[in-house]
């Protein structure tokens, strides 16, 4: 696992240097290099995450948590990662307003995704009262 981290870190540093060098000549190519590097690293992380996600799912299932809530947690984590990477790329490209809009969209998506959980929570509170 540690060697994979060093490989990913080396790849990211090389991609960052490439993006900085490209930015001097062509900002668009630098942005595409950063996007390509992010896509490659996220793809590698997803390949490594398969067994981890299975183990976490097994733990939640053993605890008696519904599969619907387990998938909701995983979707929320995915929205957070996608939103953060998107906002960071936009900020690196000098588009802070677009980065803020991406973060706003991510927050709104999380609120929308949490509505079924809030509904169940309110039903439990009503039953207790």
N, C-alpha and C positions, 0 to 999 in steps of 0.2 A: 504494500500500500504506500509506503514511504517513497519507494522508487517511482511510483506513478505520480506522486505529488511533485517530486523533483522534475520529472519529465514535463508535466503540465506547466510548472513554473518556468522552466527553460523555454518551452514553446511560447508562453505568454510574453516573456521578456523579449524574445526574438521578434515576435509579432509587434510588440510595442516599439522596439527600435525601428523596425521596418516602417511602421505607421508614422513615426516622427520624421524619418528621412523622407518618406513620400509626401508628407505635409508641406515640406519646403517647396516641392515642385508642383504637386497637384493634390488639393485637399479632398477631392472626390475619391481618388484612388486610395488615399490614406483611410478614409472612412470605410471603404469597401474591404480594405485589408483588416481593419479592426472588426468589422462584422464577420468576416470569414474566420478570423481567429476565435471570436466568441462562439460561433456556430460549431467549430471543431471541438472546442473545450467542453461546451455543453453536451454535445453528442457523446464525447468520451465519458463525461460524468454520468450521463443517462445509462450507458452500457455498464458502468460499475455499480450503479444504484439498483439494478434489478434484484440482486440477492438481498440487499438491505431493505428494499421496499417489501419484499416477501416476508422477511423476518418481522418487520414492524406490523405488517398486516396480521401475521399469526399472533403476535402479542395482543393486538387490539381484539382479535376474535376470541382469544382465550379469556380476555377480561369481560367478554359479553357485550362488547360495543357493536352496534349494528354496522353492516357493510356500507350502508348509505353514509354514515358519519365518517367511516374510514376513508371512503373515496372523496368525501368533501374535504377532509384534512389534506389529502394528497393534492387535490385540485387547488386548494388555497395556497399551498406551498409552491406549486408550479406557477400560479399567478404572481406570487411575490418575486420569484426568481426572474420570470420573464419581464416583469415591470421594472425591476432594478437594473437588469442588463440593458433594456431598451433606454431607460432614462440616462444611464451612464454613457451610452454611445451617443445619444443626442447631446448631452452636455459636452462631451469631448469634441463633437462636431461644431460646437458653438451655438447650439440651438437650445438655450435654457428654457424658453417658453414651451417648446415642444416636449422637453423633458418633464416639465411640470404638468403638462397635459397628460402625458403617459402615466405619471404617478397618480394623478387624479382619477384616471380611468381604472388603474389597478385598485385603488381604494374603493371606488364605486363597485367594482366587480366583487370584491370581498364582502362588502355590505350586502349586495344582492345574493351572493352565495350563502350568506349566513342567515337569511330570512327563514328558511325552514327550521333551523336550529332554534332561532328566537321564538318561533311559533310553538314548538314543543316545550321550550322552557317556560313560556307563559302559561301553557296548559298545565304543566306541573305545578306552577305557583298557584294557579286558580284552584287546583285540586287540594293543595295544602291549606288554602284559606277556607 
